């Protein structure tokens, strides 16, 4: 099931299976409200799960509501999307990340030097 379908299923469950009630929903404080008729959003699912039961990420991670349509998406990741990378692709991505991190650190260092000169 896609994130969009999972959100729609959760909204239908909340509205006792009545599609018209989903369209007419007035619960604007619900994290899924703006998505009830359209595209799925993993961040909204994550926020909904945080507000569902006990507060905190540990409660979301250890959720026992496996029959919930949002359960597979509760951690903010799409379980249907799995990258299959070769070892070479993994190394290439790691190198690019290291270069990006180094560039960001260099920019931050240069910015702090410039701030000291101007300050």
N, C-alpha and C positions, 0 to 999 in steps of 0.2 A: 504494500500500500504506500502511495506517495504521501508526502507531508500535507499536500493540499487535501487529499482524500481523508487523511487522518483528522485534520482540523474540521472538515465538514462532518465527519462521523461523530466527533466529539460534540459539535454544535447540535446535531440531530439528537444525540443522546440527552443533552441538556434540555432540549425543547420537546422531549418525549416523542421523537420521531416525526414531528410535523414540520415539513419543509417551509410552509408559510410562516410559521413561528420563527424559524431561523432568519428569514428575510426581515421579519418585523421585530427582531430582537432589540430590546432597550437596555441591555446590560453593557453600557459603554465602558465600564471599568474593567471588563474582562479583557485579558491580553489577546484573545482571539477575535474580539469583536470586529475589527477592521478587516480581518482576513476570512470571515465566515462565508463570504460569497466568492472570493477570488483565489489568489495564489497563496500557497503555503509559505511560511516564514519560520525557519528554525529558531530564530531568536524569540519570536512570539511564543512558540511552544515551550521553550525553556522558561520564559517568564511565567507562563501559565502554570507550569509544573511547580515552580517555586511557591506560587500562591495557593496551590491545591491543598496541600496538607501541612506537615510540619515545615517550619522555615529552615532554610539552609540547604546547601548542595549535597551534603551527606544523605539527607532524607530523600532528595531527588535521585541520587545515584543508587540508593538502596531501596527504591520504591518497590512495593509488593503488588501494585495494581497492574499485573501483566495483561489483564483483559482490556485495559484502556487503549483506545486507538492511538493515543499519543505516546504510549510507552516506548516504542523503539526510537523516538526522536527526542526523548526527555533530556538528553545530555547535549542537545544542540548540534548533533551530527546526523547526517543521513546514512542509515545503515545500508542503503542500497548502492551507495557509491564507494567502491573500493578501488584504489589505485593499484595496478599491477606494474611495478617498476622493476627493471633489471638492476643488477648491482651497479652497472655503469651509470644508469640514470639517477640512482640514489646518490652516488658519489658526486655527480655533476650538480645535483640540487644542493647537496651539502656545501660544495665549493662556492656556489652562487650565494648561498645564505651567509657564509663566512665573509665573502667579499662585501656584501651589502652591510653586514654588521660593522665591518672595519670602516667602510665609507661613512656610516652614520656616526661612529665614534670620532672619526677625524673631523667631521663637520661640527660636532658638539664641542670638541676641543678648540677648534678655530673660532667658534662663536664665543666661547668663554674668554679666549685671549683678546678678541676684539672688544668684549664688554669691559675687560680690565683696562685696556688702553683708553677707552672712551670714558670710563668711570673715574 
